[in-house]
Amino acid sequence: MTDKVIENNQVTIMGEVISDFSYSHEIFGEGFYMVDVRVQRLSESFDIIPIMVSERLLDVNADYKGMFISVSGQFRSYNRHEERKNRLVLSVFAREVEFVDEVEESARTNQIYLDGFICKEPIYRKTPLGREIADLLLAVNRPYGKSDYIPCICWGRNARYANNFKVGERCAIWGRIQSREYMKKLDEENVEKRVAFEVSVSKLELFEEA
């Protein structure tokens, strides 16, 4: 049962460690820590992706900055309560970690596969230049009755296809994780720079109802 559920949320990330480890939380005596990894895109830009790592996988007190790492795991979410409301926090939960000498240009450095359920009506829109976009929120089941809520963004033909999805339909998604900076208005005078994470969809399909 557990192995089957894990198959519905698969991530592989390869990139450069650019931060120290920071403590996140502890479960049953096992400490979990966060570290940022810079993943190159096909273009000159890159994504900064937060990785959650167990202290049992790595020495979290060591300095790995500048080293290249390959991570396999799952894209997970949890709700953090702040400013009188919940904020969705996303990170890659590492199951396997290994260091690599370098990241080959041809390497698939950022891949994700999700199998979940549409849990909000798709939001379809066009940019000022006419590019079509659709936002999806996918609920991906985890063992023990939990779910991860993953924002996904579709473009062009995929956006037109996703616009017809209905809440509750089961969907498979292939793509990559991307980071995006935005300005959050805190009050009339203050704004704060934040980073959002989402899945940029390259392929998607609905499961046929049994």
N, C-alpha and C positions, 0 to 999 in steps of 0.2 A: 504493500500500500504506500509506504513512505517513498520508496524508489520511484514508483509510478508518478507520484505527485511532483517529485523533484524534476522530472522530465519536462514539466510544463513551464519551466522558468530556467533558462540556460543562458549564461553570459560568459564570454571570454574577452578579457581586456589585456592589452600589452602596452606598456609605456614606461615613462621615467618617474621615479619617486621624487616628489618635490617638497615634501613636508616631513616633520617629525610625527611620531605617533601621539595621538591625544586620547585620553581615557574616555570611553563612551558609557559602558555599563557592565554589570556583572550578572551572570545567571548560574545558579548552582555552583558557585565558587570559581567559575571560569570568566576571566576578564576579557572584554572586547574593546578594541581600540580602532580609531579612525586614522587613515593616512590618505593623502591626495596623490593621484597619479595623473601625469599629463600624457594624453593620448593624441598622437598626430592624426590629423584628417588628411584626406587626399589632397586638399588644397594646402596653402601655407599656414592655415589656422590650426587650432588644436582644441581639445576638450579637457577640462580638469574634472576628474571623476573621483568621488570619495569612495574609499574601500574600507569595509569593516572587517577586521582581522582578529581572530582569537589569539590570545597570548600563547596558546598551545601550538600554533602554526609557525610563529616567528618570535625572535627575541625583540620584544617591542621597545626595549631600552636602547637598542643599537641605532646607529645613524646610517640609513640606507640612501640618503639623498644623492641624486645623480646616478643611481643604479637603475637598471632596467628590470622590469618584473612582468611576469605573466600570471594572470589571475583567472581562475575558473570558479564560477559560483552562480548566485542568483541576484536579481534586482529586487530589492525589498523596500517596503515603505513602513513608516509608522507615524502616528499623529503626535506632534509635540504641542503642548498647550502653551500658548503665549498670547499676550495682548487680548485676553478674554475670548480667544477663539483658537481652534486647532489649526496647525500648519502641517502640511504633508511633507515629511522629510524622507528623501530617497538616497539609497547607497547600494553599492555592490557588496553582498555578503560573500566573503571568500570561503570556498571549500578547499581549494588547492592553490598553492602559491609556489612559484619557482623563479629563480633569477636567471636572466639570459644575458649573454655578452653584449648583444645589440639587437635592435628591432629591424629586421630586414624590410626594405621598402615594399616588397611584395607580400609581407605578412598580413594576415587578417587580424588587425589589431583591436577591432571593436565590433563584436558581434553579439546579437541577442535574439533569442527565440522565446516567444510567449504564447501560451495557450490559455485563454481566459474568457471572461464574459463581459459584454458591454454593460456598464452600470450607470451611464448617463447618456442622454440624447446627444448624438454627434453635433458639433458646432462647425458649420461650414461657412467660409467667408472667402473674399478675394482681397489680395493686396492692392495698393494703389496702382501697381503695374499690371494688375490683372491675373496674378498667379493664384491658383486655387489652393486652399488649405482646409483641412478638416481636423479638428481636435477630437480625440477619443479618450475615454477613461476606461481602462481594462482592469477588472477584478480577477486576479490570478490566485487560485486556491493554494493553500499551504496545509501541511498536516495539522491535526488537532483543531480543526474548525477555523483556522485563521485564513486571512486573505491579504494579498498585497494589492494596492491600488496604483496603477502605473499610467501616467499621462503619456499619450502617444500623439504624434503629429504626422499627418499624411499630406502628400503634395500631388497636384495635377490629377492624373487619371485615378490614382489611389484615393484622392480626396473625394472625387465624384462618386466612386464606388462606396466609400465609407459613409457618405452622407445618408445613404439609405438603410444603414444598420439600425436595428431596433434594440432597445434595452432588453437584456436577458439572452440575446443571441450569443452563441459561442464562436470565438474568432481566434485564428492563429495569425501571429505577426512575426515577421523577420525584419531586422533593421540594426540600428546602432544607437548607443546612448549618447546624447549630446548635452552639453552644458550651455546655458544662455544667461548672460547678465541682464538685470533689469533694475529699475529704480522703484523702490517701494515707498509710497507716501505714508509717513507715520502720523503726521498732523498737518496743520496749515503751514507750518514753517519748516518742518524737517522731512528730509527724504533719506533713505538708506539704500546703498547698493547691495543687491542680493543676487544669488545664483539659483536658477531653476534647472531642473533636470527632466528630460523627457526622452522617449524613444522616437527617433526619426525613422519612419517606416519605409522600407524598400519593397516589401511584398506583404500582402495580407489576403486572407480568404476566410469565408464563413464555413463552419462545419455543417454538413447536411443533417437535418433533424432525423433521428432514428425512427 
